[in-house]
Amino acid sequence: MKTSIIACKTISDELDWAMRETCCDAPVIWLEQGLHNVPAELRRAVQAGLDEIGEGRVLLAMGFCGNAIHGLTVPVDELIVPRVDDCISLLLGSVQRRLAVSRELSAYFFTEGWLRGERNIWVEHQHMLEQYGEELTEELEKSMFGHYKTLGLLDCGIAPIEPLIAGTKMIAEGLHLEQKVIPASARYLAELLTGPWPDARFLVLKKGQRIDDELLSLPEE
């Protein structure tokens, strides 16, 4: 069965690594990072990708992402989706580990892919400064990010972490967060590429199925 991939550009470095590690040469349709800010647009983009591919097996290299995959209809023979809420949990290996790290560090997570994104947190910060001024921006960001204590930099071990540390130093200072490197991995993506796909870690859908609330269950905490 022919295999194709639909993936978020945010994790392009990690997916490229996983594809090299597993000798996977499947074609990839890349989704723009900014689509995550509007789940309905992300859903339309994923559905368009599925419709374009039309047949075979599709590996969706992303998480449920704000229920953006809710309502998708599967036009291909098989659709495989990691059973995680978003790409952070995907890189941390599980929803459970993401919750544990979040509780321990009160972290706002960041990767090199997020830093390159056209709608990353620092770009949004600059837009808010232009629109609202420094005082109101600080108040708004305090309400949005005040419960975070650290800027968690995910290190999957596939590239030097120093550029990410340097690139997020100003962001951490601007949001009054402590930078902390957190071990992560692209192994979940490699597992997606090779299988097997156990129900506890992957959602496996067949042609004609529609993704509803019942299917979008996550592993218990």
C-alpha positions in Angstrom: 0.0 0.0 0.0 1.4 3.4 -1.0 2.2 5.6 2.0 2.0 9.4 2.1 2.5 11.9 4.9 0.7 15.1 6.0 2.8 17.1 8.5 3.0 20.4 10.3 6.0 22.5 9.3 6.7 23.2 12.9 8.2 19.7 13.4 9.9 19.6 10.0 13.4 19.1 11.6 12.2 16.2 13.7 10.2 14.5 10.9 13.2 14.9 8.5 15.4 13.2 11.1 12.8 10.4 11.7 12.5 9.8 7.9 16.3 9.5 7.6 16.5 7.1 10.6 13.8 4.9 9.2 14.8 5.2 5.5 11.3 6.5 4.7 11.0 8.2 1.3 7.2 8.8 1.4 6.0 12.1 -0.2 5.1 14.8 2.4 2.4 17.5 2.2 3.5 20.3 4.6 1.0 22.4 6.6 1.8 26.0 7.4 2.4 26.5 11.2 0.1 29.5 11.3 -2.9 27.2 10.6 -2.8 26.0 14.2 -4.1 29.4 15.4 -7.4 28.7 13.6 -8.4 25.0 14.0 -11.1 25.3 11.3 -8.5 26.4 8.8 -6.2 23.6 9.9 -9.0 21.1 9.5 -9.7 22.3 6.0 -6.1 22.1 5.0 -5.8 18.5 6.4 -9.0 17.5 4.6 -7.7 19.0 1.4 -4.5 17.1 1.7 -6.3 13.8 2.3 -8.6 14.5 -0.7 -5.6 15.3 -2.9 -3.8 12.0 -1.9 -7.0 10.0 -2.4 -5.8 6.5 -1.7 -3.3 4.4 0.2 -2.1 5.0 3.7 -1.7 8.5 5.1 0.4 9.2 8.2 -0.7 12.4 9.9 2.4 13.8 11.6 0.7 16.1 14.2 -1.6 15.7 17.2 -5.2 16.4 17.6 -4.3 20.1 17.8 -7.3 21.8 19.4 -9.6 19.2 17.9 -8.6 20.4 14.4 -9.0 16.8 13.1 -12.6 16.6 14.5 -15.0 16.2 11.6 -12.5 14.9 9.1 -13.7 12.3 6.7 -11.2 9.6 5.6 -11.1 9.3 1.8 -8.0 7.2 1.8 -7.6 3.5 2.6 -6.1 4.1 6.0 -5.3 7.2 8.2 -2.9 6.9 11.1 -2.8 9.7 13.7 -0.6 9.9 16.9 -2.9 9.8 19.9 -1.6 13.0 21.5 -3.2 16.4 22.0 -0.5 18.4 20.1 3.1 18.4 18.8 4.6 19.1 22.2 3.3 15.8 23.6 4.4 14.1 20.4 8.0 15.3 21.0 7.9 14.6 24.7 6.8 11.0 23.9 3.3 11.0 25.5 0.5 13.1 26.9 1.4 11.8 30.4 5.0 13.0 30.2 3.9 16.4 28.9 1.5 16.8 31.9 4.2 15.7 34.3 6.7 18.2 32.9 4.1 21.0 32.8 3.2 20.4 36.5 6.8 20.3 37.6 8.2 23.3 35.6 5.1 25.3 34.7 6.7 25.5 31.3 5.8 27.2 28.0 7.3 24.9 25.5 9.5 26.0 22.5 11.4 24.3 19.7 13.5 25.5 16.8 10.5 25.0 14.5 8.4 27.3 16.7 11.1 29.9 16.7 11.1 30.0 12.9 7.3 30.1 12.7 5.6 33.2 11.2 3.2 33.3 14.2 5.5 32.5 17.1 5.0 34.1 20.5 7.7 36.8 20.0 6.2 37.9 16.7 2.8 38.1 18.5 4.5 40.1 21.3 5.8 42.7 18.8 2.4 43.0 17.2 0.8 43.6 20.6 3.4 46.3 21.4 2.6 48.1 18.1 -1.2 47.8 18.7 -1.5 48.4 22.5 1.7 49.9 23.7 4.1 48.6 26.4 2.0 49.0 29.5 -1.2 47.3 28.2 0.9 44.6 26.5 2.6 43.8 29.8 -0.8 43.5 31.5 -2.2 41.3 28.7 0.8 39.0 28.7 0.8 38.8 32.5 -2.8 37.4 32.2 -1.8 35.1 29.3 1.6 33.8 30.6 1.7 34.7 34.3 1.2 31.1 35.4 4.3 30.0 33.4 7.6 30.0 35.2 9.9 28.5 32.6 10.5 28.6 28.8 10.9 24.9 28.1 13.3 24.4 25.2 12.7 20.9 23.8 16.0 19.2 22.9 15.4 16.1 20.6 19.2 15.6 20.3 19.1 16.0 16.5 20.9 19.4 16.3 22.9 21.6 18.7 20.6 23.2 21.3 22.8 26.4 21.7 21.2 28.3 18.8 17.7 27.8 20.3 19.0 28.9 23.7 20.5 32.1 22.1 17.4 32.7 19.9 15.0 32.5 22.8 17.0 34.5 25.4 15.2 37.8 24.6 11.8 36.0 24.6 12.5 34.5 28.0 13.6 37.9 29.4 10.6 39.7 27.8 8.1 37.3 29.4 10.1 37.0 32.7 10.6 33.2 32.2 13.6 31.1 33.1 15.1 29.1 30.1 15.3 25.4 30.8 16.4 22.7 28.3 14.0 19.7 28.4 15.1 16.3 26.9 12.7 15.3 24.1 12.7 12.9 21.2 11.6 12.3 17.6 11.1 8.6 18.3 7.3 8.9 18.3 7.5 10.2 14.8 9.8 7.3 13.8 7.2 4.9 15.3 4.5 6.6 13.2 6.6 6.0 10.1 7.3 2.3 10.7 4.4 1.0 12.8 3.1 -1.1 14.4 0.3 1.3 15.6 -1.1 0.1 18.9 -4.4 1.7 19.9 -3.0 3.2 23.0 -0.6 5.4 21.0 -2.3 5.8 17.6 -5.7 6.4 16.1 -6.2 4.1 13.1 -9.0 5.0 10.7 -10.4 3.3 7.6 -11.8 4.7 4.4 -15.2 6.3 4.9 -14.9 6.9 8.7 -15.6 10.3 10.1 -13.6 11.5 13.2 -16.0 12.3 16.0 -15.7 13.0 19.7 -15.8 9.3 20.6 -12.7 8.6 18.5 -10.7 11.5 19.9 -9.9 10.0 23.3 -6.4 10.5 24.8 -4.5 8.0 27.0 -5.5 8.5 30.7 -3.3 10.6 32.8 
